[in-house]
């Protein structure tokens, strides 16, 4: 089995609505998305002979996710008042509403789904909030085939 790994980072803010602690306040992270692909066979012919997938293609897909979320406020849908959203939008802030609490765990699953939808043989996505703290998502054996 072959395993390829790449990563990309982005800077964004979030908060955890309904959480009783410091993370209930808007704060930022230098997020890192680490993605792993797997496969049992390498390409047999053509310019990509000997490759599971072209690293350039793989890196481009992971980078596009990082770019999409870079320098934005990521927040759970329906957790900010309409007036707050209007004021932030009027100021020109980038806002990304997601249908889940924006924890590292949920973002790992979300990014996994985005890469899988692109047809990549994704094995695992790990999202780092800090250099020491991360969460990973992978589907149970048999779900990823």
Secondary structure by P-SEA (a helix, b strand, c coil): cbbbbbbbbbbbcccccccccccccccccbbbbbbbbbbcccccccccccccccaaaaaaaaaaaaaaaccccccccccccaaaaaaaaaabbbbbbccccccaaaaaaaaaaaaaaacccccbbbbbcccccbbbbbccccccc
